[in-house]
Amino acid sequence: MSNQLIETEKELLPEEVRKFIDPQGQGTDQEHKFFLELCKARKLNPFVKDVYFIKYGSMQAATVIAVDTFVARSMDHSNYEGYEAGWIVGPEDTPKRTVDPFGYLMGAWCRVMRTGMVPCEVALRFDAFSTGKNRWKSDPFGMIQKCAIAAAHRKAFPKTFAHLYGQEEITNPNEKDKPKNKKPIKPKTKKGLEGLQESIDNNKDLSDSNKTDISFDSPDTIESEEFELAQLSSNILDNTINQLNTIIGLDLTKATQDEIMILQDKIKEENGESYDNWVKAVNEGVEEWEKEMTPDDYNSLKEYCLEIQKHFKPEGNYES
């Protein structure tokens, strides 16, 4: 799939690519580049509608997939055991969890089960996502549950779903009710010299206050820095995992899934000392990695470490 994306992208001019993924022209060049790089990394093809670029106004751009895709791709993980989901109904002071879509809706929950690991669970508030319009008005239970399902699977498998969101999680600010503009009440003005002095004082205060509101930050510069930091973190993650794999003699980049299992069994039998060296390297580098990586990439590294630990020490009880 990723090769198809690369080939298709080469066939189109940059302007044609931008128009295809962002017809409204809301995103910046940096956001478009980050979107395409993320699609390649996650093996998603926007040209066959696997994934969508969404941005509303000045909000941060989002890479969006369907909730069913979160579930389907989670099934590629051998330790995935499915999920449970439901709602939280009120009143506020005594909320209850339920699997029936009835009652005063306050939120939704989802629990993802993984073999040998603590279940990964999230609970979301309804009022943090709902716009009160369109689908949020006609199907509030369904919408908030999809948000919970997406969030729980992203938390359970961060390396697979980092920076990917369900469309229901992205709020269009145009759907939110805007406060009605009230006609300002003009204060009574004084006459003569007293009124003139008051007018001069008011204008001086207004001028002084405006000086503190000027911002020299460039949005493009900020977005570019965020993209570069995310890219640097991703590179650190890949290099770290490759180095740790080298210690235990495991090259995941060249092996198929069946070959990986054979390699792991061989390492487990013959290379106990290498695993001890691997543990030492992890313990020595963990603090530095947490500083250098984004939270999503650091969670992906923890997920990798738990998988290795679980194979060499299956009797252990490891938490995510």
Residue, then its C-alpha position, 0 to 999 in steps of 0.5 A: m500500500s505504501n509503495q502505491l502511495i509513493e508511485t501515485e504521488k510521483e505521477l501527480l504534480p505537487e499542486e495536484v496532490r495538495k488539491f486532492i488531499d485538501p480541496q478547500g486549501q485549508g492546510t499549509d505545505q508543512e501540514h500536507k507534507f506531514f500528512l503524506e509522510l504519516c500515510k507512508a509510515r502507517k501504510l495508508n493511501p489517501f488516493v483510495k480514501d483509506v485516510y483523510f486530511i481534515k482541517y477547519g479554519s485555524m485549528q490544527a490539521a488532523t489525519v483521520i481514519a474510520v473507527d472500523t479501521f482502528v479495530a481492523r488494524s488492531m487485529d494485526h497485533s497477535n495480542y489483541e483480544g477485542y474490546e468492550a464499549g458503552w456509555i456513562v449516564g447521569p446524573e452528574d453526582t452518581p454516574k453509572r456505566t451501561v451498555d444500553p443507549f438510554g438515559y441522561l448521556m454524560g459520556a462513553w467508555c471503551r476497554v481494549m484487551r491485550t494478552g498478558m497486559v493490563p486492559c487499556e481503558v478510556a472514559l470521555r465526557f460527552d460535553a467535551f466533544s458534542t457540537g449539539k448539531n448534525r449527527w451529534k444532535s441526531d445520534p449522540f450515543g453513537m458519536i461519543q461511543k466512536c470517539a471512545i473506541a478510537a481513543a482506546h485503540r490509539k492508547a492501546f497501540p500507540k505505534t500503530f495509531a499515533h497521530l491518527y484520529g476518528q472523524e467524530e473526534i474532530t470538532n468543526p468550530n462552525e457547528k458550535d453555537k456562536p454567542k449572539n452579538k449584543k448591541p453595545i451600550k454607549p456610556k454617557t459622555k461628559k461635556g466641555l473640558e472635563g469630557l475632553q480630558e476623559s476622552i484623552d485618558n480613555n484613548k491613552d489607556l486603549s493605546d497602552s493596552n493594545k501594545t501588550d496584544i501584539s504577537f510576533d510569532s509566525p504560525d508557519t514557523i511554529e508549525s514547521e518547528e512542530f513538524e521537525l520535532a515530530q520527525l526528529s522524535s520518530n527518527i530517534l524511536d526507529n534508531t533506538i529500536n534498531q539498536l536494541n534489536t541488534i543487542i539481542g540479534l533480532d532484525l525485525t526490518k528483514a524478517t516476516q512474522d513467521e521468521i520473527m517467531i523462529l528467531q525469538d525462540k532461538i534467541k530465547e534458548e541460546n541468548g539469555e546473556s544478550y537479553d540481560n544486556w538488552v535490559k541494561a541498555v533499556n534501563e540506562g537510556v529510558e530517562e534520556w529517551e523520554k526527554e527526546m521523544t514525543p509522548d506518542d513515540y515514547n509510548s510506542l517504545k514502551e510497547y516494544c519493550l513490553e513485547i520483548q519482555k513478555h517473550f523472554k519472561p512470559e511469567g512476568n506481570y507487566e503493566s503498560 
